[in-house]
Amino acid sequence: MLNLSWEIFFPIGAALLGLAIAYGLFRYARRDRRNDAITEQATREEYRHPERYERTEDEFRDKVRPT
């Protein structure tokens, strides 16, 4: 009988890592690029005036949500 014990986890781990990378690439390719400029501007604004953005995440989302 073969004693494969922990060696079976190498191909399983490689397959899981491959699936995670494929999922990440899929999500990146399907993102909405129209939001990039809005996100960049909101980030710049938050760094310039951090005291304005000490609110809850929902309030911030409502303010910067694209129309």
C-alpha positions in Angstrom: 0.0 0.0 0.0 1.2 3.5 -0.8 1.9 5.9 2.0 0.9 9.3 0.5 0.0 11.1 3.8 0.8 14.8 3.5 2.1 14.7 -0.1 -1.4 14.7 -1.5 -1.8 18.3 -0.2 0.7 19.7 -2.7 -1.4 19.2 -5.8 -4.6 20.3 -3.9 -2.8 23.4 -2.7 -1.6 24.2 -6.2 -5.0 23.8 -7.6 -6.6 26.0 -5.0 -3.9 28.7 -5.6 -4.6 28.5 -9.3 -8.3 28.9 -8.8 -7.7 31.9 -6.5 -5.5 33.6 -9.1 -8.0 32.9 -11.9 -10.8 34.3 -9.8 -8.7 37.5 -9.1 -7.9 37.9 -12.7 -11.6 37.4 -13.6 -12.7 40.0 -11.1 -10.1 42.5 -12.2 -11.1 42.1 -15.9 -14.8 42.6 -15.1 -14.4 45.7 -12.8 -16.2 48.9 -13.7 -13.5 51.2 -15.0 -15.9 54.2 -14.9 -15.4 54.3 -11.2 -11.6 54.6 -11.3 -11.6 58.4 -11.7 -14.2 58.8 -8.9 -12.2 56.5 -6.6 -8.9 58.4 -7.3 -10.5 61.8 -6.6 -12.2 60.5 -3.4 -8.8 59.1 -2.2 -7.0 62.4 -2.9 -9.8 64.4 -1.1 -9.6 62.1 1.9 -5.8 62.5 2.2 -6.1 66.3 1.9 -8.9 66.7 4.5 -9.0 63.7 6.8 -11.2 65.4 9.4 -14.1 65.5 6.9 -14.1 61.8 6.5 -14.4 60.6 10.1 -17.8 59.3 9.5 -19.3 55.8 9.1 -18.6 53.9 6.0 -22.2 54.0 4.8 -22.2 57.8 5.0 -19.0 58.0 3.0 -20.3 55.5 0.4 -23.4 57.6 -0.1 -21.3 60.7 -0.7 -19.0 59.2 -3.3 -21.4 56.8 -5.1 -21.4 57.5 -8.8 -24.7 58.6 -10.3 
